[in-house]
Amino acid sequence: MMICQRCDGLMVRERYDDLELGSAEYEISAWRCLNCGAIVDPVIAAHHQTTHKTEPDQLWRQRLKELVTAA
């Protein structure tokens, strides 16, 4: 069982056709949230690991500081 990082909803495993390869014969496995519809596949998960290395609170503070100084 997996929990959605966006809304804490239940995620289920689904299979999707990989249309990038030009054929519906290739499938990828991904998780889809039953509440908000978020989809997480291996590419999305890898991207989140490389872009979310800072602590959430630290990232939030940085964005808030940028918004305040821009105004």
C-alpha positions as CSV (number, residue, x, y, z in Angstrom):
1,M,0.0,0.0,0.0
2,M,1.2,3.5,-0.8
3,I,0.1,6.9,0.4
4,C,-0.1,9.9,-1.8
5,Q,2.5,12.7,-1.0
6,R,0.1,15.3,-2.3
7,C,-3.1,14.6,-0.3
8,D,-2.3,11.5,1.9
9,G,-4.9,9.5,-0.1
10,L,-4.7,5.8,-1.0
11,M,-2.7,5.0,-4.2
12,V,-3.2,2.0,-6.4
13,R,-0.9,0.4,-8.9
14,E,-1.9,0.7,-12.5
15,R,-0.3,-0.2,-15.9
16,Y,-0.1,2.4,-18.7
17,D,0.8,2.1,-22.3
18,D,4.1,3.7,-23.1
19,L,3.2,5.6,-26.2
20,E,6.7,7.3,-26.5
21,L,8.0,4.0,-27.9
22,G,5.4,4.2,-30.7
23,S,3.6,1.0,-29.7
24,A,1.0,0.1,-27.2
25,E,2.9,-3.2,-26.7
26,Y,5.1,-1.6,-24.0
27,E,3.6,-0.9,-20.6
28,I,4.9,1.0,-17.6
29,S,3.8,0.5,-14.1
30,A,2.8,3.5,-12.0
31,W,0.8,4.5,-8.9
32,R,-2.4,6.6,-9.1
33,C,-4.0,8.3,-6.2
34,L,-7.7,7.5,-5.8
35,N,-8.4,10.9,-4.2
36,C,-6.5,13.5,-6.2
37,G,-5.5,11.5,-9.3
38,A,-1.8,12.1,-8.9
39,I,0.3,9.6,-10.9
40,V,3.8,8.6,-9.9
41,D,5.9,6.4,-12.3
42,P,9.6,5.6,-12.1
43,V,10.6,8.7,-14.0
44,I,8.5,11.0,-11.8
45,A,9.8,9.3,-8.6
46,A,13.5,9.7,-9.8
47,H,12.8,13.4,-10.5
48,H,11.4,14.0,-7.1
49,Q,14.4,12.3,-5.5
50,T,16.8,14.6,-7.3
51,T,14.8,17.9,-6.8
52,H,13.6,17.4,-3.3
53,K,16.9,17.0,-1.4
54,T,16.3,20.1,0.8
55,E,14.0,19.7,3.8
56,P,10.4,20.7,3.1
57,D,10.4,23.4,5.8
58,Q,13.6,24.9,4.4
59,L,12.3,24.9,0.9
60,W,9.1,26.5,2.0
61,R,10.9,29.2,3.9
62,Q,13.1,29.9,0.9
63,R,10.1,30.3,-1.4
64,L,8.3,32.5,1.1
65,K,11.4,34.7,1.4
66,E,11.6,35.0,-2.4
67,L,7.9,36.0,-2.6
68,V,8.2,38.6,0.1
69,T,11.3,40.2,-1.3
70,A,9.8,40.2,-4.8
71,A,6.7,42.2,-3.7
